[in-house]
């Protein structure tokens, strides 16, 4: 990961990373994020997700139509709550 910006006031999360084999970094921007609890599970919900690659944005729209990601067990949820 090259860069991580979290703006908890505007609820914008930006990640820049340079995956192996890529020449240019990929930027991912998540707007309107929030952490919610569903029983014992923590879920990251968001209003929009865009990337610097059109195909990757389309893939995210296809794979995450409900605009949510269940965090895996063992995820540092308490740390995430402090950061976001």
One Martini backbone bead per residue (centre of mass of N, CA, C, O) as a GRO file, in nm:
protein
   84
    1UNK     BB    1   0.098   0.036   0.022
    2UNK     BB    2   0.105   0.389  -0.029
    3UNK     BB    3  -0.198   0.490   0.064
    4UNK     BB    4  -0.389   0.637   0.349
    5UNK     BB    5  -0.715   0.790   0.371
    6UNK     BB    6  -0.900   0.933   0.652
    7UNK     BB    7  -1.232   1.086   0.668
    8UNK     BB    8  -1.453   1.105   0.929
    9UNK     BB    9  -1.631   1.351   0.851
   10UNK     BB   10  -1.688   1.269   0.529
   11UNK     BB   11  -1.655   0.962   0.471
   12UNK     BB   12  -1.351   0.914   0.343
   13UNK     BB   13  -1.176   0.658   0.154
   14UNK     BB   14  -0.823   0.621   0.060
   15UNK     BB   15  -0.651   0.404  -0.174
   16UNK     BB   16  -0.308   0.329  -0.255
   17UNK     BB   17  -0.178   0.092  -0.499
   18UNK     BB   18   0.087  -0.151  -0.609
   19UNK     BB   19   0.055  -0.399  -0.789
   20UNK     BB   20   0.176  -0.664  -0.908
   21UNK     BB   21   0.263  -0.564  -1.247
   22UNK     BB   22   0.215  -0.271  -1.209
   23UNK     BB   23   0.286   0.069  -1.309
   24UNK     BB   24   0.030   0.186  -1.169
   25UNK     BB   25  -0.158   0.302  -0.946
   26UNK     BB   26  -0.433   0.225  -0.739
   27UNK     BB   27  -0.748   0.380  -0.685
   28UNK     BB   28  -0.957   0.396  -0.387
   29UNK     BB   29  -1.298   0.513  -0.330
   30UNK     BB   30  -1.483   0.569  -0.026
   31UNK     BB   31  -1.822   0.662   0.031
   32UNK     BB   32  -2.013   0.655   0.304
   33UNK     BB   33  -1.902   0.512   0.548
   34UNK     BB   34  -1.976   0.216   0.765
   35UNK     BB   35  -2.017   0.055   1.075
   36UNK     BB   36  -2.175  -0.258   1.141
   37UNK     BB   37  -2.399  -0.473   1.319
   38UNK     BB   38  -2.451  -0.844   1.285
   39UNK     BB   39  -2.430  -0.948   1.553
   40UNK     BB   40  -2.101  -1.073   1.531
   41UNK     BB   41  -2.089  -0.898   1.280
   42UNK     BB   42  -1.899  -0.694   1.064
   43UNK     BB   43  -1.992  -0.409   0.857
   44UNK     BB   44  -1.918  -0.260   0.547
   45UNK     BB   45  -2.060   0.037   0.445
   46UNK     BB   46  -2.167   0.214   0.134
   47UNK     BB   47  -2.233   0.448  -0.125
   48UNK     BB   48  -1.937   0.451  -0.273
   49UNK     BB   49  -1.724   0.306  -0.543
   50UNK     BB   50  -1.405   0.397  -0.671
   51UNK     BB   51  -1.171   0.390  -0.947
   52UNK     BB   52  -0.890   0.414  -1.172
   53UNK     BB   53  -1.051   0.164  -1.292
   54UNK     BB   54  -1.317   0.088  -1.469
   55UNK     BB   55  -1.323  -0.225  -1.443
   56UNK     BB   56  -1.308  -0.222  -1.128
   57UNK     BB   57  -1.567  -0.071  -1.074
   58UNK     BB   58  -1.754  -0.272  -1.221
   59UNK     BB   59  -1.680  -0.513  -1.045
   60UNK     BB   60  -1.779  -0.394  -0.778
   61UNK     BB   61  -2.073  -0.353  -0.869
   62UNK     BB   62  -2.120  -0.661  -0.920
   63UNK     BB   63  -2.010  -0.783  -0.633
   64UNK     BB   64  -2.147  -0.504  -0.470
   65UNK     BB   65  -2.467  -0.421  -0.483
   66UNK     BB   66  -2.509  -0.359  -0.156
   67UNK     BB   67  -2.270  -0.202  -0.037
   68UNK     BB   68  -2.102  -0.454   0.112
   69UNK     BB   69  -1.880  -0.588   0.383
   70UNK     BB   70  -1.775  -0.860   0.539
   71UNK     BB   71  -1.592  -0.910   0.806
   72UNK     BB   72  -1.362  -1.095   0.926
   73UNK     BB   73  -1.257  -1.287   1.143
   74UNK     BB   74  -1.016  -1.098   1.327
   75UNK     BB   75  -1.071  -0.827   1.279
   76UNK     BB   76  -0.979  -0.493   1.371
   77UNK     BB   77  -1.246  -0.343   1.483
   78UNK     BB   78  -1.157  -0.144   1.706
   79UNK     BB   79  -0.956   0.006   1.526
   80UNK     BB   80  -1.156   0.090   1.305
   81UNK     BB   81  -1.340   0.262   1.489
   82UNK     BB   82  -1.118   0.475   1.543
   83UNK     BB   83  -1.050   0.555   1.241
   84UNK     BB   84  -1.371   0.598   1.140
   0.00000   0.00000   0.00000
